[in-house]
Amino acid sequence: MPWKVHEQSPPKRLATANLSGKEYAWPTNAFLAALDESASAGFACIGGQFQFRFPDGTCEMYWLEADARDKEPSEIWSVYVERARQEVKAGFEILLQKQILPRGQKLALYRE
């Protein structure tokens, strides 16, 4: 899942990420740990889409997203961070249950 990371982001979180342009992405098996670590550090994740990254380009499945609702004007930041983490995690897990990865891997085969 792609993620624009704040410049104060802990280096440990970036160790499992892939950078393309100014956008980081994590393998599906590392995303939830990065999400939890970010929330623990006070960073909110607004969500993102699944991508397949290749040396010559990116296939973004924009219709497969796991997003959090916007922050409410009166919502305390720490409450928003936790709510966003829960919403993104729930959306991510739903997409994994729908077995999007095997479909995407077939797409990668068509690319060759």
N, C-alpha and C positions, 0 to 999 in steps of 0.2 A: 504494500500500500504506500502510495506517495505521501510525502509530508514535507512542508516547508518548515525548516527548523530554525529556531531563534539562535542568534550567534552566541548566546550564553549557554547553549545546550551542553549537557555533560558529555565528555568524549566517549564514555563507556557506551552510551546509547548509539552513538554514531558508528561504533566498531562493526556492527552487523548490517549497516545500511549501505545502499548503493546510491551514489550521487550522479544525477544527470541534470546538467544546467545548474539551477539553484534549488532543485527539488530532490529530497532524499526519499528512498523507498526501502522497505524491509521485506525480506522473504516472509512468507506467511507464517513459518514456524518461529520467527523472531519478533513479529509485530506486537503481539500481546504483551510481551515483556517490555518492549520499548514504550508501549502505551502506558503501562502501569508505572514504569520508572519516571516517565515524563510527568504524569499526574502527581506522583510523590514529590517531585521537584517543583510543583506549582505551575506546570505548563498545561495548557488546554489543547486538546486535539479536536479540530472541527470536523475531521473525517477525511475521506478520500475515496479513490477508486482503485480497483485492481488493475495492475499493469503487467504486461510481459515486456521485458526490456531485452533488446538485441543490440549487438555492436553497431548496427546501422540504423537503429530507430526504436521507437516505443509503440507498443499496441496498448492503448488505454481503453478499457471497457467502461466508458463513462456511465453506462446504464447500470453498472453493478457498483453501487456506492454504499458506504457505511458512514453516514453523517450524523452529527449532533445538531440539535436545534440551536438557534441563536441564543446568545446570552440575553436574559431578561434585564431591562434597565435597573430593576431593584435587586437583582440577584447578586449575592456576595460572590466574589471571585472564587474562593475555595469551594463553594457549593457548586458553582458552574463547572469548575474543573472536574469535580467528581461526577456530576451528572453527564457531562460530555463524555467522560471516560466510559461510563456505563452504557450510554447510547451507542457510541462507536463500537464498543466491544460486542454488544448485542447484535448490531447490524453486521459486523464482521463474521460472527459465529453463524448467523443465519445464512450468509452467502457461502460459507464453507460447507454447511449442511446441504446446500443445493448443488454441491459438487461442481462448482464453477471451474476448479482447476483442471479436471480432465477435459472439459470443453475447451479451455484456453490452450491446453497442450495440443489438442487436435488442430486448433487455429495455427499454432506455431508450425505444425507439420505442413499445412497448406502454404505457408510462407516460402518454403524451400523450393 
